[in-house]
Amino acid sequence: MLSTKPYLLRAFYDWIVDSQCTPYILVDATYPRCNLPQMFVEDGRITLNISPDATRDFLITADILQFKASFSGIIHLISAPVAAVLAIYANENQQGMFFDPEEEGVDTQISSETQKTRASHLRLIENDDN
């Protein structure tokens, strides 16, 4: 199955903006393939304002989050793998979603034994409306 993370990021982004709040993301700046303004990275992390007023060409795909933003008057193309995003939240009240740090290439499939255990409590219900 596809990762739910990009879908959750888009949903929370829309919810925060529709609530007239400012969406922020927390990114693991040490994650491979991040293109971030290093002068604003602290302790390997960076917090970014991703509001429509602060960004241009904002995009979240299945694999990457990217946009253009101005830092100290210079426009930067910001990009980070979706897996590097640690949180998305409203700056005004800190409501949002925090994610567990992910390792690249980790297999997130449920084992066949776990699937059997979960499926064992299911039963077929037949419809008698025939």
C-alpha positions in Angstrom: 0.0 0.0 0.0 1.0 3.6 -0.5 2.3 5.7 2.5 -0.5 7.6 4.2 1.9 10.4 5.2 1.6 12.6 2.0 -2.2 12.4 2.2 -2.1 13.3 5.9 0.3 16.2 5.2 -2.1 17.6 2.5 -5.2 17.1 4.7 -3.6 18.9 7.7 -2.3 21.6 5.5 -5.8 22.3 4.1 -7.4 22.1 7.5 -4.9 24.5 9.0 -5.2 27.0 6.1 -9.0 26.7 6.1 -9.0 27.4 9.8 -7.2 30.7 9.0 -4.1 29.6 10.8 -0.5 29.4 9.7 0.8 25.9 8.7 4.4 25.1 9.9 6.4 22.0 9.3 9.3 20.6 11.3 11.8 18.8 9.1 14.8 16.5 9.8 17.4 18.5 8.0 19.9 15.6 8.2 17.7 13.4 6.1 19.2 12.5 2.6 18.1 14.7 -0.3 16.9 17.7 1.7 17.5 21.0 0.0 17.1 23.5 2.9 18.6 26.8 3.9 21.3 25.5 6.2 21.8 28.8 8.0 18.4 28.3 9.7 18.9 24.7 10.7 19.3 24.1 14.5 20.1 20.8 16.1 19.6 19.0 12.7 16.0 20.4 12.4 14.3 23.3 10.7 10.9 24.8 11.2 9.3 26.3 8.0 6.3 28.5 7.5 4.4 26.8 4.5 1.5 29.2 4.4 0.2 30.3 1.0 1.5 33.9 1.8 5.0 32.6 2.6 5.5 30.2 -0.3 5.1 29.9 -4.1 4.6 26.7 -6.2 3.8 24.6 -3.1 3.6 20.9 -3.9 3.3 17.7 -1.9 3.7 14.5 -3.9 4.0 10.9 -2.7 7.7 11.4 -2.2 8.6 15.1 -1.9 7.4 18.3 -0.4 8.7 21.4 -2.2 8.1 25.1 -2.6 9.9 28.4 -3.2 10.3 30.8 -0.3 12.3 33.9 0.5 15.0 33.9 3.2 16.8 37.1 4.0 15.4 38.5 0.7 16.8 35.6 -1.4 14.4 33.1 -3.0 15.2 29.5 -2.4 13.8 26.3 -3.8 13.1 24.2 -0.7 12.6 20.5 -1.0 12.5 17.6 1.4 11.5 14.0 1.1 8.1 13.5 2.7 9.8 11.0 5.1 11.9 13.9 6.5 8.8 15.8 7.7 8.5 15.3 11.4 5.4 17.4 12.0 2.8 19.8 10.5 1.0 22.1 12.9 -0.8 25.5 13.2 1.7 28.1 14.5 -1.1 29.8 16.5 -2.1 26.9 18.7 0.3 24.0 17.9 -2.6 21.8 16.8 -1.6 19.3 14.1 0.2 16.0 13.6 3.6 14.8 14.7 5.1 11.8 12.9 7.6 9.1 14.0 11.0 9.6 12.4 11.3 7.3 9.4 14.2 5.4 8.1 14.6 5.3 4.3 13.8 1.9 2.9 12.1 0.5 6.0 9.6 -2.2 5.1 6.3 -1.1 6.6 4.3 -4.1 5.4 2.4 -6.2 8.0 3.9 -9.7 8.3 1.7 -12.6 7.1 1.5 -13.9 10.7 0.1 -10.6 11.9 -2.3 -10.6 9.0 -3.6 -14.0 10.0 -4.0 -12.9 13.6 -5.9 -9.8 12.6 -8.1 -11.6 10.1 -9.0 -14.5 12.5 -11.7 -12.4 14.2 -13.5 -11.5 10.9 -16.7 -13.4 9.9 -18.9 -13.3 6.8 -22.3 -11.7 7.3 -24.8 -12.7 4.6 -27.5 -10.4 3.4 -31.0 -12.1 3.7 -32.7 -9.4 1.5 -32.8 -11.7 -1.5 
